[in-house]
Amino acid sequence: MTGCSELDDEQQAFNSVIRGVHAVAERANALLKVTFKALRRVSLDPSGITRIARAALVLLQLEHGRTA
């Protein structure tokens, strides 16, 4: 049996995908917070924050001429 620090190929691939998704999500979060200062100190329930973030993302995409 291998040690805990050694991962098989499938686990390494999964972790790689998760790191990629996480990096994109963190970048999007940072961009939204920089662009929309109101999102920096939001104290709503998670569904309320989600609605605001979705609307902000749409506005940001329209501003930069991008679509989802």
N, C-alpha and C positions, 0 to 999 in steps of 0.2 A: 504494500500500500504506500502511496506517495504522501509526502508531507502536505500540510495545509497550504503552504505557499505555492505549490505547483498546481496549475490549472490545466485541464485538458483543452484540446483545440476548440471544442464547442463552447466551453465556458469563456475562453479568451475571446472568441468571436462575439459572444453575447456581450461581454464587458466592453468591447470596442464599439459596438453599436450603441450601447447605453451612454458611453462617454461622448459619442458624436451627437446624439440627441440632446444630452444634457448641455453640451457646449452651445448648441444652437438656441436652446431655450434660455440659457443664461444671457446670451448676447441680445436676444429679443427683449428680455426683461430689462436689461440695462438701457437699451435704446429707448424703450417706452418710458422709463423713469427719467431719462435725460430730456427727452422731447416733451413729455407731459409732466410738468412739475407737480401737478395735483396727485399723481400716482405715488409720490414718494412717501406720503404719510397717510395712506388710506387705512381707515379702521372700520371697514364694513365686514359683513359676513363674506365668506369665500365666493358665493354666487354673485353677490353685488360687485365684488372686485373683478370677477370674470367678465361680467357684462361691460363694465367700464373699460377693461383692458381690450376686449374685442372691438369696441367702438373706437378706441384710440388706435388700434392696429389698422383698422379700415381707413381711418383718417391719414395715418402715416403712409399707407400704401398708395392712397390717392395722391398725396402730396408728392411722392416720389415716382408716380406713374407706374406702379407695379400692381399686379393682381395676385391673388392667392392661388 
